[in-house]
Amino acid sequence: HPHQKLKMLRSRHKALTCLWNSRSDHLAPVVAGTSISTVNGEMTQADFTKLIATLMYHPNIPAYAQLQSPNCFFLDIGSGYGLATLHAAIQCNASSGSIFGGIEVARDRAYIGHRLTQHMNLREQVHFVDADACHSDVRPILLAASHLFAYSAAFSDDTRNYLAEVIRDPQSSQQL
């Protein structure tokens, strides 16, 4: 039903706005017993919207590498509670066949991302992993991603160097 779909989209966008503004009141039943706070609050909602739009539509990006193309895999390293991952999925309408994921070392934050994914009815398109991105078991996930997003002031130099190594790896799927 078109009316139900519109209502669901409005609810997702309202939830995103609350997350960007670090307001958990709208999402209280989803994140009960947890604390939502930002670590890397340097990027604004408007900035991230522009970034995703560029990855989706910029004329200098080949069609196969655009974010909304089928089989794209957007992966947020240090995803926290999933704000960037959820935002990208919603902005891309999460129906293009793309997959959106987040890797977060802090178990409670990954859990919040998982709960928000359920709340926003994005279980099929959005997935969170509670793991250290530098662990060897995670490397195949990093290599499979077509779009890596890592935006955290909390990363150590070792983590930054490891992610740079993954991007340079000849087996990497990164298009951009």
Number of C-alpha atoms within 10 A of each C-alpha: 5 7 7 9 10 11 10 14 14 12 15 21 16 14 23 22 16 15 22 20 14 14 15 19 13 14 16 11 11 18 18 11 7 13 13 14 16 14 12 12 13 10 12 11 16 9 11 14 14 12 12 20 17 15 18 19 14 12 10 9 15 11 14 12 18 23 27 27 15 15 15 23 24 26 27 26 25 26 27 29 29 28 21 28 26 29 24 27 24 20 14 19 14 19 14 15 15 20 24 27 25 30 27 23 17 16 15 15 23 24 20 21 28 22 19 24 23 15 17 17 13 19 13 13 20 26 21 25 20 19 17 17 21 18 9 9 11 14 16 12 15 25 19 17 23 21 22 22 15 16 17 17 10 10 13 10 9 10 14 14 13 16 19 11 12 19 19 12 12 10 11 18 18 21 16 12
